[in-house]
Amino acid sequence: MLSELKNYIGIENDDRDITLLLHLNASERYFRRICGDEFDFDTDEDVKELLFERCRYADANALELFETNFRSDLIALRMRMAVEKRARSKDTEKAPAT
């Protein structure tokens, strides 16, 4: 995912790989904390884009602006995750006991 992030941000050299990995790890923890563990950063393109945007803001030392600038996207993601979690719990309730 590091190479994808570097392409997204427009970084070609490897000088800042460690910093970018730290941003990736911190951003993944951030999204898991606010939305839960029920998504995959590799396959969910909407989440991946938000992840990369948060990393971009962190890399620019402007992380305090991320939540303000992406408030509607974050709310929509939280709502989507809550709906999906609710649907999974309903499916579990309907599953016959064996």
MODELLER restraints for C-alpha pairs under 7 A, 6 or more apart:
rsr = mdl.restraints
at = mdl.atoms
rsr.add(forms.Gaussian(group=physical.xy_distance, feature=features.Distance(at['CA:2:A'], at['CA:21:A']), mean=6.74, stdev=0.5))
rsr.add(forms.Gaussian(group=physical.xy_distance, feature=features.Distance(at['CA:5:A'], at['CA:52:A']), mean=6.08, stdev=0.5))
rsr.add(forms.Gaussian(group=physical.xy_distance, feature=features.Distance(at['CA:6:A'], at['CA:12:A']), mean=6.77, stdev=0.5))
rsr.add(forms.Gaussian(group=physical.xy_distance, feature=features.Distance(at['CA:9:A'], at['CA:56:A']), mean=6.38, stdev=0.5))
rsr.add(forms.Gaussian(group=physical.xy_distance, feature=features.Distance(at['CA:23:A'], at['CA:55:A']), mean=5.32, stdev=0.5))
rsr.add(forms.Gaussian(group=physical.xy_distance, feature=features.Distance(at['CA:23:A'], at['CA:58:A']), mean=6.55, stdev=0.5))
rsr.add(forms.Gaussian(group=physical.xy_distance, feature=features.Distance(at['CA:24:A'], at['CA:55:A']), mean=6.16, stdev=0.5))
rsr.add(forms.Gaussian(group=physical.xy_distance, feature=features.Distance(at['CA:27:A'], at['CA:51:A']), mean=6.11, stdev=0.5))
rsr.add(forms.Gaussian(group=physical.xy_distance, feature=features.Distance(at['CA:27:A'], at['CA:54:A']), mean=6.46, stdev=0.5))
rsr.add(forms.Gaussian(group=physical.xy_distance, feature=features.Distance(at['CA:27:A'], at['CA:55:A']), mean=6.57, stdev=0.5))
rsr.add(forms.Gaussian(group=physical.xy_distance, feature=features.Distance(at['CA:28:A'], at['CA:51:A']), mean=6.94, stdev=0.5))
rsr.add(forms.Gaussian(group=physical.xy_distance, feature=features.Distance(at['CA:35:A'], at['CA:78:A']), mean=5.48, stdev=0.5))
rsr.add(forms.Gaussian(group=physical.xy_distance, feature=features.Distance(at['CA:35:A'], at['CA:81:A']), mean=6.41, stdev=0.5))
rsr.add(forms.Gaussian(group=physical.xy_distance, feature=features.Distance(at['CA:41:A'], at['CA:47:A']), mean=6.11, stdev=0.5))
rsr.add(forms.Gaussian(group=physical.xy_distance, feature=features.Distance(at['CA:41:A'], at['CA:48:A']), mean=5.21, stdev=0.5))
rsr.add(forms.Gaussian(group=physical.xy_distance, feature=features.Distance(at['CA:42:A'], at['CA:48:A']), mean=6.83, stdev=0.5))
rsr.add(forms.Gaussian(group=physical.xy_distance, feature=features.Distance(at['CA:54:A'], at['CA:66:A']), mean=6.32, stdev=0.5))
rsr.add(forms.Gaussian(group=physical.xy_distance, feature=features.Distance(at['CA:57:A'], at['CA:63:A']), mean=4.96, stdev=0.5))
rsr.add(forms.Gaussian(group=physical.xy_distance, feature=features.Distance(at['CA:57:A'], at['CA:66:A']), mean=6.41, stdev=0.5))
